[in-house]
Amino acid sequence: MKMTGGQIVCESLLREGVEVIFGILGGAILPLYDTLPQFPKLRHVLVRHEQCAAHAADGYARATGRVGVCFATSGPGATNLVTGIANACLDSVPIVAITGQVARPFIGKDAFQEVDITGITLPITKHNYLVPEASALARTVKEAFYLARTGRPGPVLVDIPRDVFIEEAEFHYPDKVDLPGYKPILHGHPAQIKKAAKLINEAHRPVIIAGRGVVISGAYEKLRHLAEVAQIPVVTTLLGIGCFPESHALSFGMMGMHGMAYANMAINNADVLIAIGMRFDDRATAKVAGFAPNAHIIHIDIDPAEIGKNVRVDVPIVGDVKVVLEELNKLITPVERIDWLHQLDDWRKEHPSTVIKDSDGLLPQFVVRKIYEVTKGEATVVTGVGQHQMWAAQHYWYNRPNTLISSGGLGTMGFGLPASIGVKIGCPDATVWCIDGDGSFQMTMHELATMVQEKVAVKIAIIDNGFLGMPRQWQELLYAKRYVASRLTGPDYVKLAEAYGIPALKVKYKEEVMPAIERAMAEPGPFLIDFVVEPEENVYPMVPPGAAITEVIEEPKARPKVLSDSDTLKVSNI
Ligand SMILES: Cc1ncc(C[n+]2csc(CCOP(=O)(O)OP(=O)(O)O)c2C)c(N)n1
């Protein structure tokens, strides 16, 4: 059957099970938009900035486990996607970005709105394509989705010249892809799995570090089996949060720069570390030289490029986490580890890390905890980047995968609001809270309009400290309180929300917190709360940059009045 290029793209998207596209139109991609009404099963969500189309597709993909899709026109539309694509790349999120390009005769002529988007996105996509003719479209879309979701997932960009959308070609959707150079390894090497099992069975102080790979491969049950049978404590990376229930007795919280002190101590004292679907990011490991000095390290990851990249590994296992754990679990002997688990519990008591101190003022941690209480831990929390992101990770406890959705690798301020739109559209029955910083929110707050137009019932909590808080904290602790360019004003967020048609409240006092959250929950549509919190509250524990994972600054008993360069770092070795 003959179809136009635009029709082929839409039909191919339907064949891939796509239901939602986030995007903004423009000249080069108009012919594709013109065909959309012929495909009513494809819902198009008009965002207000293409970066947010990519973030919404990203949030949708993380929350649903499906591939997120975004559209943008050539030139500025395509370049606006770049941050969102890089964000998805660093967090291994499967998205397919379709961009319009200038028509073929204009390519290379610096035509109006021409940029080399395949060149620009080469290092931040898993793969990208410039499609030369309509007859190549179906195969290309098929490959793009296959590449995005298989192996280590990631973003794929398909750039399509305007005249290719108009050109006609025979439509044939391939059953399978033929990519000879691309064969993700799913099964771990049996000899390596045996070695790993021996190490685990002989270990005295083993620790599991679980990362986003566990979430991606859906290996929660296998992970839980391993932990329970071998009685191994589980710590997670930021993006691994929720892959192991945080209410479980073997859960020892998030590790790393703002992780639980006791999680870092567990790692430092481990004799065997089982790192599963994580990549030893520097925010997780802190100074590599001081990382787990006494441990044999087993590293299971689907991407061979991650093995040995950041830390030395004794037993590398390349494969899909779920498939490898299935095999590994067969070789694990049940054991009791009373001493090790007691020791960890003692450390947890000595360094509790999530106690919220008494304060007359409104503390951000208190706000997060109250959202946890009102939502009974059942919400999906989406964050921006900064202190509030860490408080959302520390003070809300997650028992299900994909319930904390946050920008880990790229650390993209502005991710929260658009990603929460994608999450809510992907999971309409979920209660979705966007816990955002006032700085992060101001980067993408125009997406309130998208929320209203598309009737997306996200609840928004702005942790309004009047600062770009995380760099301010660094300035306080590392730059003797020289607050250069970190003070931040903002609009009246209540009036702003109301101008968009969203009901909103400002909260300044502790007593107002619960009623406001309850009011937001009772509202059928979106709701915004501006929580005006203590401006100079810090995130603890904190491993200062350059320090080892156990060189932790814990919550000080009292804030020093004046900090000088020499006494800024009160680091204690734990
Ligand atoms: C796009 C982008 N620009 C700059 C930064 C550097 N940065 C990290 S956190 C932060 C401040 C975040 O402020 P806010 O959203 O208000 O959150 P808070 O730390 O106050 O909770 C900045 C500027 C970043 N991560 N992303």
The ligand as a Tripos MOL2 file, in Angstrom:
@<TRIPOS>MOLECULE
LIG
   26    27     1     0     0
SMALL
NO_CHARGES

@<TRIPOS>ATOM
      1 C1         20.0340   23.2400   34.1460 C.3       1 LIG1
      2 C2         20.9030   23.3380   35.3540 C.ar      1 LIG1
      3 N1         21.5770   24.4770   35.5990 N.ar      1 LIG1
      4 C3         22.3620   24.5770   36.7080 C.ar      1 LIG1
      5 C4         22.4800   23.5260   37.5670 C.ar      1 LIG1
      6 C5         23.3790   23.6220   38.8100 C.3       1 LIG1
      7 N2         22.5390   23.5470   40.0060 N.ar      1 LIG1
      8 C6         22.3850   22.3970   40.7030 C.ar      1 LIG1
      9 S1         21.2760   22.5380   41.9320 S.2       1 LIG1
     10 C7         21.0190   24.1630   41.5770 C.ar      1 LIG1
     11 C8         20.0320   24.9710   42.3770 C.3       1 LIG1
     12 C9         18.6940   24.3530   42.4330 C.3       1 LIG1
     13 O1         17.8250   25.2890   43.0090 O.3       1 LIG1
     14 P1         16.3520   24.9030   43.3480 P.3       1 LIG1
     15 O2         15.6840   24.2770   42.1950 O.co2     1 LIG1
     16 O3         15.6870   26.0760   43.9280 O.co2     1 LIG1
     17 O4         16.5280   23.7490   44.4150 O.3       1 LIG1
     18 P2         17.1250   23.7690   45.8890 P.3       1 LIG1
     19 O5         18.5420   23.3320   45.7970 O.co2     1 LIG1
     20 O6         16.9910   25.1650   46.4270 O.co2     1 LIG1
     21 O7         16.2700   22.7830   46.6020 O.co2     1 LIG1
     22 C10        21.8020   24.5850   40.5070 C.ar      1 LIG1
     23 C11        21.8430   25.9650   39.9830 C.3       1 LIG1
     24 C12        21.7690   22.3470   37.2410 C.ar      1 LIG1
     25 N3         21.8470   21.2590   37.9830 N.pl3     1 LIG1
     26 N4         20.9730   22.2920   36.1460 N.ar      1 LIG1
@<TRIPOS>BOND
     1     1     2 1
     2     2     3 ar
     3     2    26 ar
     4     3     4 ar
     5     4     5 ar
     6     5     6 1
     7     5    24 ar
     8     6     7 1
     9     7     8 ar
    10     7    22 ar
    11     8     9 ar
    12     9    10 ar
    13    10    11 1
    14    10    22 ar
    15    11    12 1
    16    12    13 1
    17    13    14 1
    18    14    15 2
    19    14    16 1
    20    14    17 1
    21    17    18 1
    22    18    19 2
    23    18    20 1
    24    18    21 1
    25    22    23 1
    26    24    25 1
    27    24    26 ar
@<TRIPOS>SUBSTRUCTURE
     1 LIG1         1 GROUP 0 **** ****
